[in-house]
Amino acid sequence: MGKEIESYKIGKIEVQITETDNPTRLKVECNDGTYRSSFTVSEYEFKHYKRHMNQKIKNAFKAEYE
């Protein structure tokens, strides 16, 4: 497992950002206790589009409950 870059919560959703083997990609892991999701993003996306990424995470988890 890569080094943790950042972790935070979006409501009940725990988000953890870690390094990957690829130095230009970061792994985003999301977990709300019931559902779990993970995907990768570029460092640029993480730094410049974090708000958009967080909104997509919220919407994806909301859709799981509908």
CORLINQUI-V458133 format. One record per backbone hydrogen bond with DSSP energy under -0.5 kcal/mol. CO is the residue of the C=O (numbers start at 1). NH is the residue of the N-H. E is the energy in kcal/mol with one decimal. If there is no record, write none. Layout:
BEGIN
co=CO nh=NH e=E
co=CO nh=NH e=E
END
This chain:
BEGIN
co=3 nh=19 e=-2.2
co=6 nh=17 e=-3.4
co=8 nh=15 e=-3.3
co=9 nh=11 e=-0.5
co=10 nh=13 e=-2.1
co=12 nh=14 e=-0.5
co=13 nh=10 e=-2.9
co=14 nh=31 e=-1.9
co=15 nh=8 e=-2.3
co=16 nh=18 e=-0.5
co=16 nh=29 e=-2.6
co=17 nh=5 e=-3.2
co=17 nh=6 e=-1.5
co=18 nh=27 e=-2.9
co=19 nh=2 e=-0.5
co=21 nh=23 e=-0.6
co=22 nh=20 e=-0.5
co=22 nh=25 e=-1.8
co=24 nh=43 e=-1.4
co=25 nh=20 e=-0.9
co=26 nh=41 e=-2.4
co=27 nh=18 e=-2.4
co=27 nh=29 e=-0.6
co=28 nh=39 e=-2.0
co=29 nh=16 e=-2.5
co=30 nh=37 e=-2.6
co=31 nh=14 e=-3.2
co=35 nh=32 e=-2.0
co=37 nh=30 e=-3.6
co=39 nh=28 e=-3.6
co=41 nh=26 e=-3.3
co=42 nh=46 e=-2.3
co=43 nh=47 e=-2.6
co=44 nh=48 e=-2.7
co=45 nh=49 e=-2.5
co=49 nh=53 e=-2.6
co=50 nh=54 e=-2.8
co=51 nh=55 e=-1.8
co=52 nh=56 e=-2.1
co=53 nh=57 e=-2.2
co=54 nh=58 e=-2.4
co=55 nh=59 e=-2.4
co=56 nh=60 e=-2.4
co=57 nh=61 e=-2.3
co=58 nh=62 e=-2.3
co=59 nh=63 e=-2.2
co=60 nh=64 e=-1.2
co=61 nh=65 e=-0.8
co=62 nh=65 e=-1.0
co=62 nh=66 e=-0.6
co=63 nh=66 e=-0.7
END
